[in-house]
Structure formats: structure tokens, C-alpha cells
Amino acid sequence: MKLKIGDPAPMFVATTTDGGRVSLSDYFGTKLVLYFYPMDDTPGCTKQACSLRDHYREIRGRGADVLGVSTQDAESHQRFTEKYQINFPLVADTDSAVAHAYGAIGGGLIGAAKSLFGVANRVTFIIDESGRIAHIIEAPDCANHADEVLKFL
């Protein structure tokens, strides 16, 4: 089932960059930019994370937080975070449970091939204060992703 605007965001509990636990309910009362990306430290994913990093203060100023999700482990996320000074948490979705819940893995021939290797699709969900999907960015522009997000906040 594909999520659409107005749907309740699927609940999750996951491990973050620092080894801590995070859940969707931690963000109730604030907006959440939940973005899925294929892999740490690749050109597109780095541009996307750095765009959000560079505009994080502006995003926070509009009442939202950011959470990145990929299937790499916490150690990979720690290296990526340190190398690029990422200023928001990354989720280590090593079993792809969060990606599956949001439909961010699989789908279509390319998506199915990527899912064999545990690689998530690039998609962003903006979740409102009550935990509902407010906007979906299906094909983010990596270098300008923060601008895309800010238009919806």
C-alpha cells in the first residue's frame, strides 16, 4: 500500500547515529521531515544531507525537525555524520523495517533490484504535528532538497 497525503504516518522505533532510540511519537507536536536515501557518503546522498544540514536552522525555525533514514548501520552513519558535520540524526534501518513501513524500498523493476541489496529509494515525507503525512516529495532534487522542504513547511 502506497502512503498518500492525509494518511497516518506509520509508527516506528529505530536506532540513530549515536546508538540511541528514536520513535515517531518523539516528534508528535512538531513537524518531521523524514527522508529516505539510498546510501551514506555517495554523491547524491551527500548533496541531499548537506543541503538539509545547511538549512537545518531555517527548517527548525519553521517548527520542523529532520530525520534521515537509510539501511546502513550506525557505524556507517557515524562516519558520514562526522565527515560532513551532519547536524540531525540518521536512522540505522538495517532490517529495512522503517523503509518497508513507508514504502520506501522496492517498487518497480529498479526498486525491486535495489531492495535485493537493501537499498532504500529516495523519498521524503513531511509529517505534521499530529503524525499524519502532510506532503510527499517523490523525487527530491538532492542539491536543493532543503529548498523543496522549506516550500512545504
C-alpha positions in Angstrom: 0.0 0.0 0.0 1.4 3.4 -1.0 1.1 6.2 1.5 -0.7 9.3 0.5 -1.2 12.8 1.9 -3.5 12.7 4.9 -2.6 9.1 5.9 -1.3 8.4 9.4 2.4 8.1 9.3 3.5 4.5 10.2 4.8 4.2 13.7 8.4 3.1 14.2 11.1 2.7 16.7 14.7 2.7 15.4 18.4 3.2 16.3 20.1 6.5 15.5 23.6 7.6 14.6 24.6 7.8 18.2 23.1 4.4 19.1 20.1 5.9 20.8 16.5 5.0 20.1 14.0 7.2 18.3 10.4 6.8 17.5 7.8 8.7 15.5 6.0 9.5 18.7 9.0 11.5 19.9 8.1 14.1 17.2 4.3 14.4 18.0 3.6 18.1 18.4 6.2 19.1 15.9 6.6 18.6 12.1 9.1 16.0 11.0 11.0 15.8 7.7 11.5 12.1 7.4 13.7 11.5 4.4 14.9 8.1 3.0 18.1 7.9 1.0 20.0 5.1 -0.6 23.5 5.1 0.9 25.9 7.1 3.1 28.7 9.0 1.5 27.6 8.7 -2.1 27.4 11.9 -4.3 23.6 12.4 -4.4 23.1 11.4 -0.8 25.9 13.7 0.4 24.4 16.6 -1.5 21.0 15.9 -0.1 22.2 15.6 3.5 24.4 18.7 3.2 21.5 20.7 1.8 19.4 19.8 4.8 22.4 20.4 7.1 23.0 23.9 5.7 19.3 24.9 6.1 18.6 23.0 9.3 18.3 26.2 11.4 15.7 27.5 9.0 13.8 24.2 9.0 13.8 24.2 12.8 12.6 27.8 12.7 9.6 26.7 10.8 8.7 24.2 13.6 10.2 21.0 12.0 12.9 18.5 12.7 14.8 16.3 10.3 15.5 12.6 10.4 17.4 10.8 7.7 16.9 7.0 7.1 18.9 4.5 5.2 19.8 0.9 5.6 23.4 1.3 6.7 24.4 0.6 10.2 25.1 3.2 13.0 28.9 3.0 12.4 28.4 4.0 8.7 26.1 6.8 9.8 28.6 8.0 12.4 31.4 8.2 9.8 29.1 10.0 7.4 27.9 12.4 10.2 31.5 13.2 11.2 32.8 13.6 7.7 30.1 16.1 6.7 29.1 17.5 10.1 25.5 16.4 9.7 23.5 18.2 12.4 20.5 15.9 12.6 20.1 12.2 13.4 20.3 9.4 10.9 18.3 6.2 11.4 20.2 2.9 11.0 17.3 0.9 9.4 19.4 -2.2 9.0 16.4 -4.5 8.7 14.6 -2.1 6.3 11.6 -2.1 8.6 11.1 1.6 8.5 11.6 1.8 4.8 9.1 -1.0 4.3 6.5 0.7 6.5 6.8 3.8 4.4 7.0 2.1 1.0 10.5 3.5 0.5 12.0 0.2 -0.6 11.1 -1.9 -3.5 8.5 -1.0 -6.1 9.1 -1.2 -9.9 11.9 -3.1 -11.6 14.7 -0.8 -10.4 13.2 -0.6 -6.9 13.0 -4.4 -6.7 16.6 -4.7 -7.8 17.7 -2.1 -5.2 15.7 -3.9 -2.5 17.6 -7.1 -3.1 20.7 -5.2 -1.9 18.7 -3.5 0.9 18.9 0.0 -0.7 16.1 2.4 0.0 14.5 4.7 -2.6 15.0 8.4 -2.3 11.7 9.9 -1.0 10.8 12.5 1.7 7.7 12.6 3.9 6.8 15.7 5.7 4.7 14.6 8.8 2.5 17.1 10.6 2.3 17.7 14.3 -0.4 15.1 14.7 1.5 12.3 12.9 -0.1 12.5 9.5 1.5 12.7 6.1 1.3 16.3 5.1 3.5 16.2 1.9 5.5 13.7 -0.1 8.5 14.6 -2.2 8.8 11.6 -4.6 11.9 12.6 -6.5 13.9 15.0 -4.4 16.5 17.4 -6.0 19.5 16.4 -3.9 21.4 19.6 -4.2 18.3 21.8 -3.4 16.4 19.5 -1.2 16.1 21.9 1.7 14.5 24.5 -0.6 12.0 21.9 -1.6 11.2 21.0 2.0 11.0 24.7 3.1 8.3 25.3 0.5 6.1 22.8 2.4 6.7 24.0 5.9 
